Amino acid sequence: MSESETDSEASAVVLDFLPNGRAEDDRPQYQKEPVAYVLTESDFHLLELTLEQEAGVGIGDSIPIEPPEARENVTNVREIPYEDLTSAAQSELEHAVADIVDRHERRFVDFYNDAQPITLRLHQLNLLPGIGKKLRNHVLETRKQKPFESFDDLEDRVSGLHNPKDVLVERILEEIRSDDLKYRTFARHD
C-alpha cells in the first residue's frame, strides 16, 4: 500500500457542513459549534464531527481522522447512523462513495480478484446487485486466467457484467443505509 493510500484511508470526505451547528440544537447561536457530516474512506463509516469556529470546510473536502493527532480543528467525533445525516448529506453520499471507489480503483478491482465464499451456498460476489450464480461463476473462471487490472478490463472480459464500479457503489450504499444486513463487505457498522 502506498503512503498516499494510507493517508487517504485515515481520512473522511465531507458530506455536509453546518457552519452554524445543528438546527435542532436549542442553545443560543453563539454557543453552537460548526458540524460536519463525513464518510470515512477506509470503511465507509458515517461520523459527525464537531469543529472549532475557525474551521472552514466544504462538501467534498477530505479531513484527516486517524490518528487522532492529525485532526485539525476537530473537537469531537461521534458515530452516527444513516438516518442522522442531513438531507443534503444523504444526497451527497452516492457521489462521495463513487469518488472514493474511483480514487481507490485498485482496491475495489481487487475485490473482484479476491472475493471468496462466505458459506457453502453463498459467495461474496453474490452480495453484489445483479450477480447471480451464472455471472459469479463467469467472474471466477475469468479471474483464474489473469487477475483483473481495472474496471474497464473487468467489463471487457466478463460478458454480462455491466458497470462493475456502479455495482460496487450500489452495494456499498446498501451497506451504509441498512441496519439489518447479515453480511457486510465494505461498510463498517457498529
MIVO-785423 format. One record per residue: residue number from 0; residue in three letters; x, z, y of N, C-alpha, C in turn. Coordinates in pm, 1 decimal. Layout:
residues N
[node NUM,'ALA',[X,Z,Y],[X,Z,Y],[X,Z,Y]],
...
***
This chain:
residues 190
[node 0,'MET',[85.2,0.0,-117.0],[0.0,0.0,0.0],[90.0,0.0,123.5]],
[node 1,'SER',[62.2,-87.5,216.9],[144.1,-95.6,336.8],[115.8,22.8,428.7]],
[node 2,'GLU',[207.0,44.9,522.4],[189.2,156.7,615.2],[64.3,138.0,700.6]],
[node 3,'SER',[37.9,12.7,743.0],[-80.7,-11.1,826.8],[-209.1,14.5,749.5]],
[node 4,'GLU',[-209.9,-16.5,618.8],[-328.8,14.3,538.8],[-349.1,164.5,529.7]],
[node 5,'THR',[-240.7,238.7,512.4],[-250.7,383.8,505.4],[-306.2,438.7,636.0]],
[node 6,'ASP',[-254.9,387.2,747.9],[-302.8,433.1,877.5],[-451.0,405.9,895.1]],
[node 7,'SER',[-494.9,283.8,861.7],[-634.2,248.5,885.1],[-726.6,321.4,788.4]],
[node 8,'GLU',[-677.9,354.5,670.2],[-763.3,426.6,577.3],[-786.1,570.2,624.1]],
[node 9,'ALA',[-702.1,616.1,714.2],[-718.3,750.4,767.5],[-795.5,746.7,898.9]],
[node 10,'SER',[-864.5,635.4,923.0],[-938.6,622.0,1047.1],[-1085.2,589.1,1019.2]],
[node 11,'ALA',[-1160.8,588.7,1128.1],[-1303.3,560.4,1117.7],[-1342.7,464.9,1229.8]],
[node 12,'VAL',[-1446.3,388.0,1204.7],[-1497.6,291.7,1301.5],[-1616.5,353.8,1374.0]],
[node 13,'VAL',[-1617.6,340.8,1505.8],[-1726.3,396.1,1587.5],[-1850.4,307.2,1573.2]],
[node 14,'LEU',[-1961.3,369.8,1531.1],[-2089.9,300.8,1518.5],[-2174.9,317.9,1643.4]],
[node 15,'ASP',[-2163.5,433.0,1707.0],[-2236.6,458.8,1830.7],[-2164.6,569.7,1906.3]],
[node 16,'PHE',[-2171.8,563.9,2039.3],[-2108.3,663.0,2124.4],[-2210.8,710.6,2226.5]],
[node 17,'LEU',[-2230.9,841.6,2229.1],[-2325.0,902.2,2323.7],[-2244.6,985.1,2423.4]],
[node 18,'PRO',[-2209.3,927.0,2539.2],[-2123.8,998.2,2634.3],[-2188.6,1124.2,2691.2]],
[node 19,'ASN',[-2322.5,1131.5,2687.3],[-2394.1,1248.5,2739.1],[-2448.6,1336.9,2627.9]],
[node 20,'GLY',[-2394.1,1324.6,2507.9],[-2437.4,1407.7,2395.6],[-2569.0,1361.5,2334.8]],
[node 21,'ARG',[-2613.7,1435.2,2235.8],[-2738.5,1403.2,2165.5],[-2859.2,1431.7,2252.7]],
[node 22,'ALA',[-2960.0,1345.9,2244.9],[-3082.5,1362.1,2323.7],[-3156.7,1489.5,2285.5]],
[node 23,'GLU',[-3152.4,1526.9,2157.8],[-3226.3,1645.5,2112.5],[-3155.0,1777.2,2146.1]],
[node 24,'ASP',[-3035.3,1768.0,2203.0],[-2961.9,1886.4,2246.0],[-3027.6,1938.8,2374.8]],
[node 25,'ASP',[-3084.5,2059.2,2368.3],[-3160.8,2114.7,2480.4],[-3075.5,2182.1,2586.9]],
[node 26,'ARG',[-2946.2,2188.7,2566.7],[-2860.2,2253.3,2664.8],[-2857.4,2171.9,2795.0]],
[node 27,'PRO',[-2821.2,2235.3,2903.4],[-2805.6,2161.1,3029.6],[-2699.2,2051.7,3014.1]],
[node 28,'GLN',[-2713.8,1943.3,3088.5],[-2625.0,1828.0,3076.1],[-2477.5,1865.5,3086.0]],
[node 29,'TYR',[-2443.1,1956.2,3177.6],[-2301.4,1990.2,3196.5],[-2241.9,2061.3,3075.2]],
[node 30,'GLN',[-2326.9,2110.9,2983.8],[-2277.2,2179.7,2863.9],[-2268.7,2087.5,2741.9]],
[node 31,'LYS',[-2321.8,1968.3,2752.2],[-2321.8,1876.1,2637.8],[-2189.0,1800.7,2628.0]],
[node 32,'GLU',[-2139.8,1787.9,2505.3],[-2017.8,1712.4,2480.9],[-2054.6,1572.0,2433.5]],
[node 33,'PRO',[-1966.5,1474.9,2461.1],[-1988.0,1340.2,2407.2],[-1984.6,1343.6,2254.2]],
[node 34,'VAL',[-2060.6,1254.9,2192.9],[-2069.7,1248.1,2047.3],[-2048.5,1103.4,2003.5]],
[node 35,'ALA',[-1975.6,1086.0,1894.1],[-1958.3,953.6,1834.0],[-2000.7,961.1,1688.2]],
[node 36,'TYR',[-2072.4,859.0,1644.1],[-2107.4,844.1,1502.8],[-2012.1,741.2,1445.3]],
[node 37,'VAL',[-1943.5,778.5,1335.3],[-1838.0,693.7,1281.3],[-1852.7,676.2,1130.3]],
[node 38,'LEU',[-1786.0,571.4,1079.9],[-1781.0,539.9,937.6],[-1634.6,533.1,897.0]],
[node 39,'THR',[-1594.4,617.3,799.0],[-1455.3,615.9,755.3],[-1424.9,486.3,681.0]],
[node 40,'GLU',[-1303.7,436.4,701.2],[-1266.0,309.5,639.4],[-1230.4,324.2,492.3]],
[node 41,'SER',[-1180.5,438.6,452.1],[-1134.5,454.7,314.2],[-1248.5,473.8,215.9]],
[node 42,'ASP',[-1351.1,552.0,255.0],[-1456.2,583.8,158.1],[-1597.4,573.8,215.8]],
[node 43,'PHE',[-1611.8,503.2,326.4],[-1743.7,476.2,385.4],[-1827.6,603.0,400.0]],
[node 44,'HIS',[-1765.2,703.1,457.0],[-1830.4,832.0,477.0],[-1877.8,839.0,621.9]],
[node 45,'LEU',[-1998.4,888.8,643.0],[-2055.2,899.0,777.1],[-2021.2,1034.5,838.4]],
[node 46,'LEU',[-1973.1,1030.8,962.6],[-1935.6,1152.6,1032.3],[-1990.2,1150.0,1174.3]],
[node 47,'GLU',[-2015.7,1269.7,1225.4],[-2046.5,1286.4,1366.6],[-1927.6,1358.7,1428.1]],
[node 48,'LEU',[-1869.5,1298.8,1530.6],[-1755.0,1358.8,1598.2],[-1799.5,1410.6,1734.1]],
[node 49,'THR',[-1767.8,1534.9,1762.4],[-1786.9,1587.9,1896.5],[-1655.0,1565.1,1968.9]],
[node 50,'LEU',[-1663.8,1508.7,2088.1],[-1543.9,1467.8,2160.1],[-1527.9,1546.3,2290.2]],
[node 51,'GLU',[-1406.3,1549.2,2339.4],[-1380.5,1609.4,2469.6],[-1438.1,1518.3,2577.5]],
[node 52,'GLN',[-1465.7,1573.8,2695.1],[-1529.6,1498.7,2803.1],[-1453.1,1372.6,2840.6]],
[node 53,'GLU',[-1321.5,1378.8,2838.5],[-1242.8,1263.7,2882.4],[-1229.7,1154.4,2776.6]],
[node 54,'ALA',[-1282.3,1178.0,2658.5],[-1271.6,1078.5,2551.0],[-1355.1,955.8,2586.9]],
[node 55,'GLY',[-1291.0,844.0,2589.8],[-1361.4,719.3,2614.9],[-1347.9,629.2,2493.9]],
[node 56,'VAL',[-1453.9,613.1,2422.0],[-1450.9,525.6,2303.7],[-1567.5,428.8,2313.2]],
[node 57,'GLY',[-1557.0,321.0,2239.7],[-1663.1,222.5,2237.4],[-1698.9,184.5,2095.4]],
[node 58,'ILE',[-1812.8,121.7,2081.1],[-1857.0,75.7,1949.5],[-1754.3,-22.7,1894.4]],
[node 59,'GLY',[-1716.7,-1.7,1769.3],[-1618.6,-86.7,1703.7],[-1476.0,-35.1,1714.1]],
[node 60,'ASP',[-1452.7,64.0,1801.3],[-1318.9,121.9,1813.4],[-1281.7,196.1,1685.3]],
[node 61,'SER',[-1154.6,208.1,1661.9],[-1103.4,283.7,1547.9],[-1050.8,417.8,1598.3]],
[node 62,'ILE',[-1090.5,525.3,1530.5],[-1048.9,660.6,1566.9],[-976.5,723.1,1448.3]],
[node 63,'PRO',[-854.8,777.6,1469.6],[-785.4,846.2,1360.5],[-864.5,969.9,1315.5]],
[node 64,'ILE',[-875.1,987.4,1184.5],[-948.9,1100.8,1126.9],[-855.6,1192.5,1048.2]],
[node 65,'GLU',[-765.3,1134.6,972.8],[-671.2,1212.1,891.9],[-530.0,1168.4,923.0]],
[node 66,'PRO',[-438.5,1259.5,928.2],[-453.7,1403.8,917.4],[-520.1,1460.2,1043.4]],
[node 67,'PRO',[-571.5,1581.5,1034.9],[-641.5,1640.0,1149.7],[-560.0,1639.3,1279.6]],
[node 68,'GLU',[-426.9,1648.4,1269.3],[-343.3,1647.0,1389.7],[-352.3,1514.4,1464.2]],
[node 69,'ALA',[-392.4,1408.4,1394.3],[-399.6,1275.4,1456.3],[-526.1,1256.6,1539.8]],
[node 70,'ARG',[-618.1,1348.7,1529.4],[-745.4,1336.6,1601.1],[-725.5,1368.8,1749.0]],
[node 71,'GLU',[-728.0,1265.7,1830.8],[-716.0,1285.6,1975.0],[-854.7,1301.1,2034.5]],
[node 72,'ASN',[-871.4,1399.9,2118.5],[-997.5,1422.4,2190.2],[-1115.7,1457.2,2099.3]],
[node 73,'VAL',[-1091.6,1491.2,1972.9],[-1198.5,1527.5,1879.4],[-1198.4,1679.1,1865.0]],
[node 74,'THR',[-1312.6,1742.0,1896.2],[-1320.1,1888.1,1887.3],[-1392.8,1935.6,1762.6]],
[node 75,'ASN',[-1475.8,1848.8,1703.1],[-1549.6,1889.0,1583.1],[-1583.1,1766.4,1500.2]],
[node 76,'VAL',[-1579.7,1783.0,1367.8],[-1615.0,1676.0,1274.4],[-1722.1,1731.0,1181.5]],
[node 77,'ARG',[-1831.5,1657.1,1170.2],[-1941.9,1701.3,1084.9],[-1987.7,1584.5,998.2]],
[node 78,'GLU',[-1998.6,1608.9,867.2],[-2052.0,1506.9,776.9],[-2202.3,1496.9,799.8]],
[node 79,'ILE',[-2254.1,1373.6,795.9],[-2396.9,1354.1,818.7],[-2453.5,1254.1,718.0]],
[node 80,'PRO',[-2581.4,1266.4,686.9],[-2646.0,1164.8,603.3],[-2686.3,1044.7,689.5]],
[node 81,'TYR',[-2716.2,935.3,626.3],[-2755.9,811.9,694.5],[-2871.0,836.5,792.0]],
[node 82,'GLU',[-2966.9,918.8,752.7],[-3085.9,943.9,834.7],[-3052.2,1008.6,968.2]],
[node 83,'ASP',[-2937.1,1074.8,978.5],[-2898.9,1141.2,1103.3],[-2831.3,1047.3,1203.1]],
[node 84,'LEU',[-2803.7,923.4,1161.7],[-2745.9,827.6,1255.2],[-2849.1,787.6,1360.1]],
[node 85,'THR',[-2801.6,753.6,1478.3],[-2891.8,697.7,1578.7],[-2935.5,559.2,1532.1]],
[node 86,'SER',[-3042.0,506.9,1589.7],[-3087.0,373.0,1550.5],[-2980.4,268.9,1585.7]],
[node 87,'ALA',[-2908.5,289.6,1695.2],[-2800.5,197.0,1731.2],[-2689.3,199.7,1625.7]],
[node 88,'ALA',[-2653.9,319.2,1578.2],[-2550.7,331.8,1475.0],[-2597.0,267.0,1344.9]],
[node 89,'GLN',[-2724.8,285.3,1310.3],[-2778.1,222.9,1189.2],[-2770.9,71.3,1198.5]],
[node 90,'SER',[-2801.1,17.4,1315.7],[-2798.4,-128.5,1328.7],[-2655.3,-182.3,1332.0]],
[node 91,'GLU',[-2559.7,-101.9,1370.7],[-2419.4,-142.9,1375.8],[-2350.9,-131.0,1239.2]],
[node 92,'LEU',[-2410.3,-54.5,1149.3],[-2348.0,-22.3,1020.9],[-2308.3,-145.2,939.8]],
[node 93,'GLU',[-2397.8,-241.3,925.0],[-2367.3,-359.4,844.0],[-2247.8,-435.6,900.0]],
[node 94,'HIS',[-2241.1,-448.4,1031.1],[-2127.5,-517.8,1093.4],[-1997.7,-442.6,1066.9]],
[node 95,'ALA',[-2002.4,-310.6,1077.6],[-1883.1,-229.0,1056.2],[-1833.6,-240.9,911.9]],
[node 96,'VAL',[-1926.7,-235.2,816.5],[-1887.9,-247.8,675.2],[-1826.4,-385.3,649.7]],
[node 97,'ALA',[-1888.7,-489.7,700.8],[-1836.5,-625.4,681.9],[-1696.9,-638.7,742.8]],
[node 98,'ASP',[-1675.3,-578.8,860.3],[-1543.2,-584.0,923.8],[-1438.2,-510.3,841.1]],
[node 99,'ILE',[-1475.6,-395.8,785.7],[-1382.1,-319.9,701.3],[-1346.0,-400.5,577.3]],
[node 100,'VAL',[-1445.8,-461.9,514.6],[-1420.1,-543.0,395.5],[-1329.8,-661.5,431.5]],
[node 101,'ASP',[-1352.4,-722.8,546.6],[-1265.6,-832.8,592.3],[-1122.1,-785.2,612.6]],
[node 102,'ARG',[-1105.2,-672.4,680.9],[-970.6,-621.4,710.6],[-894.7,-580.9,585.0]],
[node 103,'HIS',[-967.6,-539.9,482.6],[-904.7,-492.4,358.5],[-945.6,-582.1,240.9]],
[node 104,'GLU',[-942.9,-713.1,265.1],[-989.6,-807.9,163.0],[-920.7,-785.3,28.7]],
[node 105,'ARG',[-790.6,-764.5,29.3],[-716.6,-745.6,-97.1],[-775.8,-629.6,-177.8]],
[node 106,'ARG',[-804.2,-519.7,-113.0],[-861.5,-402.2,-180.4],[-993.8,-436.6,-249.2]],
[node 107,'PHE',[-1077.2,-515.3,-181.7],[-1209.2,-544.9,-236.5],[-1206.8,-660.8,-335.8]],
[node 108,'VAL',[-1114.1,-753.9,-318.8],[-1095.1,-857.2,-420.5],[-1043.9,-791.9,-548.1]],
[node 109,'ASP',[-956.1,-692.5,-531.7],[-904.8,-621.2,-649.4],[-1015.2,-545.3,-723.1]],
[node 110,'PHE',[-1122.1,-510.4,-654.7],[-1234.5,-450.8,-726.9],[-1283.6,-548.5,-832.7]],
[node 111,'TYR',[-1298.2,-675.5,-796.7],[-1340.4,-776.6,-894.5],[-1234.8,-794.1,-1003.9]],
[node 112,'ASN',[-1106.9,-777.3,-968.2],[-999.5,-789.9,-1067.2],[-991.7,-670.5,-1161.2]],
[node 113,'ASP',[-1027.5,-553.1,-1113.2],[-1001.9,-428.9,-1187.4],[-1126.5,-356.1,-1238.5]],
[node 114,'ALA',[-1245.6,-401.9,-1202.3],[-1368.4,-331.2,-1241.1],[-1373.4,-310.4,-1392.2]],
[node 115,'GLN',[-1421.3,-191.8,-1431.0],[-1422.6,-151.3,-1571.7],[-1563.8,-111.2,-1615.8]],
[node 116,'PRO',[-1583.4,-99.5,-1748.1],[-1712.6,-48.7,-1796.1],[-1733.5,95.7,-1751.0]],
[node 117,'ILE',[-1859.4,129.6,-1723.6],[-1896.8,266.8,-1689.5],[-1943.8,337.6,-1814.9]],
[node 118,'THR',[-2027.5,269.4,-1889.8],[-2077.0,318.3,-2019.0],[-2067.3,201.2,-2116.2]],
[node 119,'LEU',[-2112.3,222.4,-2238.7],[-2111.2,113.3,-2336.2],[-2201.9,-1.9,-2292.6]],
[node 120,'ARG',[-2305.5,27.4,-2215.7],[-2401.2,-75.1,-2175.8],[-2392.2,-117.7,-2029.2]],
[node 121,'LEU',[-2314.7,-45.9,-1950.1],[-2311.8,-73.9,-1807.2],[-2168.9,-91.4,-1757.8]],
[node 122,'HIS',[-2148.3,-195.9,-1680.3],[-2017.9,-227.5,-1622.8],[-2025.7,-210.7,-1471.7]],
[node 123,'GLN',[-1912.1,-176.9,-1407.6],[-1909.7,-163.3,-1261.3],[-1959.7,-289.7,-1192.0]],
[node 124,'LEU',[-1929.4,-405.8,-1247.5],[-1974.6,-531.1,-1185.6],[-2127.4,-541.1,-1183.7]],
[node 125,'ASN',[-2193.9,-480.6,-1280.9],[-2339.9,-485.2,-1286.1],[-2404.9,-403.6,-1174.9]],
[node 126,'LEU',[-2328.3,-317.8,-1109.2],[-2381.8,-241.6,-997.1],[-2399.6,-329.2,-873.4]],
[node 127,'LEU',[-2331.0,-442.9,-871.6],[-2340.3,-532.4,-756.8],[-2470.4,-612.2,-762.0]],
[node 128,'PRO',[-2536.5,-627.5,-647.5],[-2663.8,-701.2,-643.1],[-2646.4,-843.9,-692.8]],
[node 129,'GLY',[-2735.6,-884.7,-780.9],[-2736.4,-1021.8,-829.6],[-2641.6,-1050.3,-944.3]],
[node 130,'ILE',[-2567.7,-950.4,-990.4],[-2475.7,-973.6,-1101.9],[-2534.2,-914.6,-1228.5]],
[node 131,'GLY',[-2576.2,-1003.3,-1314.2],[-2629.6,-964.8,-1443.9],[-2524.1,-983.1,-1551.0]],
[node 132,'LYS',[-2567.4,-977.5,-1674.3],[-2476.4,-984.6,-1787.9],[-2398.5,-1116.6,-1791.4]],
[node 133,'LYS',[-2466.9,-1227.6,-1770.4],[-2403.9,-1359.4,-1780.8],[-2296.4,-1377.6,-1672.3]],
[node 134,'LEU',[-2331.1,-1345.4,-1548.2],[-2235.8,-1361.1,-1438.7],[-2119.9,-1262.2,-1452.4]],
[node 135,'ARG',[-2151.0,-1141.1,-1495.1],[-2045.8,-1041.1,-1518.5],[-1946.1,-1094.0,-1620.4]],
[node 136,'ASN',[-1994.9,-1146.8,-1731.4],[-1906.2,-1198.7,-1835.4],[-1822.2,-1315.2,-1784.3]],
[node 137,'HIS',[-1881.3,-1397.7,-1697.7],[-1807.3,-1509.6,-1640.3],[-1693.5,-1458.2,-1550.7]],
[node 138,'VAL',[-1719.1,-1355.9,-1471.2],[-1614.5,-1295.4,-1387.5],[-1503.8,-1238.6,-1476.8]],
[node 139,'LEU',[-1541.8,-1167.1,-1582.6],[-1443.5,-1105.2,-1671.1],[-1356.7,-1210.0,-1740.7]],
[node 140,'GLU',[-1417.2,-1318.5,-1787.0],[-1341.0,-1425.3,-1853.5],[-1247.2,-1495.2,-1755.4]],
[node 141,'THR',[-1296.3,-1521.2,-1636.8],[-1217.1,-1592.7,-1536.5],[-1098.4,-1509.9,-1489.7]],
[node 142,'ARG',[-1116.4,-1381.1,-1473.0],[-1005.8,-1297.5,-1425.2],[-897.6,-1279.9,-1531.8]],
[node 143,'LYS',[-931.3,-1300.8,-1661.2],[-830.1,-1293.1,-1766.6],[-727.1,-1404.4,-1750.8]],
[node 144,'GLN',[-771.9,-1520.8,-1701.7],[-681.5,-1635.3,-1685.3],[-580.3,-1609.7,-1574.7]],
[node 145,'LYS',[-628.5,-1552.1,-1463.6],[-542.4,-1524.0,-1348.7],[-621.4,-1436.8,-1252.6]],
[node 146,'PRO',[-557.7,-1331.1,-1197.7],[-630.5,-1246.0,-1103.1],[-678.2,-1325.5,-981.6]],
[node 147,'PHE',[-787.2,-1281.1,-924.1],[-841.1,-1345.1,-804.8],[-752.4,-1310.9,-686.0]],
[node 148,'GLU',[-730.1,-1410.1,-599.8],[-642.7,-1392.8,-484.0],[-719.0,-1359.7,-356.3]],
[node 149,'SER',[-842.1,-1408.5,-346.1],[-920.2,-1390.7,-223.4],[-1068.2,-1408.8,-257.4]],
[node 150,'PHE',[-1153.7,-1379.7,-158.8],[-1296.4,-1403.9,-180.7],[-1323.3,-1551.9,-201.5]],
[node 151,'ASP',[-1251.5,-1638.7,-129.7],[-1268.7,-1783.3,-147.5],[-1228.9,-1824.8,-288.4]],
[node 152,'ASP',[-1117.6,-1772.6,-336.9],[-1071.9,-1802.1,-472.6],[-1176.7,-1756.4,-574.0]],
[node 153,'LEU',[-1229.8,-1639.9,-554.4],[-1333.3,-1583.9,-641.8],[-1456.2,-1674.4,-645.1]],
[node 154,'GLU',[-1501.6,-1715.8,-528.4],[-1620.3,-1801.2,-519.9],[-1593.7,-1938.5,-580.9]],
[node 155,'ASP',[-1472.0,-1991.8,-561.6],[-1437.2,-2123.1,-617.3],[-1429.1,-2120.7,-769.5]],
[node 156,'ARG',[-1377.4,-2013.0,-825.7],[-1352.4,-2007.7,-969.9],[-1468.8,-1955.6,-1051.9]],
[node 157,'VAL',[-1559.4,-1879.7,-990.8],[-1671.9,-1823.4,-1065.2],[-1800.4,-1891.7,-1017.4]],
[node 158,'SER',[-1842.3,-1992.2,-1091.8],[-1965.6,-2061.7,-1051.8],[-2083.8,-1965.7,-1066.3]],
[node 159,'GLY',[-2170.4,-1967.7,-968.7],[-2285.8,-1879.2,-970.4],[-2266.2,-1754.8,-885.4]],
[node 160,'LEU',[-2141.5,-1723.9,-849.6],[-2115.3,-1608.3,-764.5],[-2098.3,-1658.3,-621.4]],
[node 161,'HIS',[-2202.9,-1646.7,-545.2],[-2201.9,-1694.3,-407.0],[-2180.1,-1576.2,-313.4]],
[node 162,'ASN',[-2094.6,-1595.9,-215.5],[-2065.4,-1493.1,-115.1],[-2025.6,-1358.6,-177.9]],
[node 163,'PRO',[-1916.0,-1354.1,-253.3],[-1876.8,-1228.0,-318.4],[-1853.0,-1114.7,-219.4]],
[node 164,'LYS',[-1809.5,-1148.2,-98.1],[-1791.4,-1045.0,5.1],[-1926.7,-985.5,42.6]],
[node 165,'ASP',[-2026.3,-1070.6,66.2],[-2158.6,-1022.8,105.7],[-2223.2,-937.4,-3.1]],
[node 166,'VAL',[-2195.4,-971.0,-128.8],[-2247.3,-892.3,-241.5],[-2190.1,-750.3,-235.4]],
[node 167,'LEU',[-2059.8,-739.0,-206.4],[-1996.9,-606.9,-194.0],[-2052.4,-530.2,-74.5]],
[node 168,'VAL',[-2067.6,-598.3,37.8],[-2120.1,-533.4,158.1],[-2259.9,-477.5,129.0]],
[node 169,'GLU',[-2342.1,-556.2,60.5],[-2478.1,-510.6,26.9],[-2473.9,-385.4,-60.8]],
[node 170,'ARG',[-2384.3,-382.0,-158.1],[-2372.1,-265.1,-245.9],[-2321.7,-143.2,-167.9]],
[node 171,'ILE',[-2223.4,-163.3,-83.1],[-2169.7,-52.2,-3.6],[-2278.6,5.8,84.7]],
[node 172,'LEU',[-2357.2,-80.1,149.1],[-2467.1,-32.6,233.6],[-2569.0,46.5,151.8]],
[node 173,'GLU',[-2598.3,0.1,32.2],[-2691.4,72.4,-55.7],[-2636.4,211.1,-88.3]],
[node 174,'GLU',[-2506.2,219.6,-115.6],[-2445.8,349.6,-147.6],[-2446.5,442.6,-26.5]],
[node 175,'ILE',[-2429.1,388.2,93.2],[-2429.7,470.6,213.9],[-2570.4,522.4,241.9]],
[node 176,'ARG',[-2669.7,436.1,227.1],[-2806.8,469.4,266.2],[-2881.7,554.3,164.6]],
[node 177,'SER',[-2846.1,545.7,37.4],[-2923.4,612.0,-68.6],[-2861.8,743.8,-110.7]],
[node 178,'ASP',[-2947.2,844.8,-118.1],[-2901.5,976.1,-163.4],[-2900.4,989.2,-315.1]],
[node 179,'ASP',[-2984.9,911.7,-381.5],[-3011.5,936.6,-523.1],[-2955.9,830.4,-618.5]],
[node 180,'LEU',[-2845.1,765.3,-583.7],[-2784.5,670.4,-676.2],[-2707.5,745.5,-784.1]],
[node 181,'LYS',[-2719.4,698.9,-906.2],[-2648.7,764.2,-1016.0],[-2499.5,729.3,-1014.3]],
[node 182,'TYR',[-2469.5,602.6,-981.6],[-2330.1,558.1,-983.2],[-2288.0,512.6,-843.8]],
[node 183,'ARG',[-2170.8,557.6,-802.5],[-2113.7,517.6,-673.8],[-1972.2,466.6,-699.0]],
[node 184,'THR',[-1940.4,357.1,-635.1],[-1807.7,299.7,-649.7],[-1730.9,301.1,-518.8]],
[node 185,'PHE',[-1800.5,282.8,-407.8],[-1732.8,262.5,-280.3],[-1754.4,376.6,-180.2]],
[node 186,'ALA',[-1875.5,425.4,-166.4],[-1909.2,522.4,-62.4],[-1913.8,663.7,-118.0]],
[node 187,'ARG',[-1835.2,750.5,-56.0],[-1837.2,891.7,-95.7],[-1969.0,953.0,-50.5]],
[node 188,'HIS',[-2022.2,1037.5,-132.0],[-2148.0,1104.1,-98.2],[-2139.7,1246.2,-149.3]],
[node 189,'ASP',[-2122.9,1340.3,-56.3],[-2108.0,1481.6,-97.9],[-2241.4,1548.7,-114.6]],
***
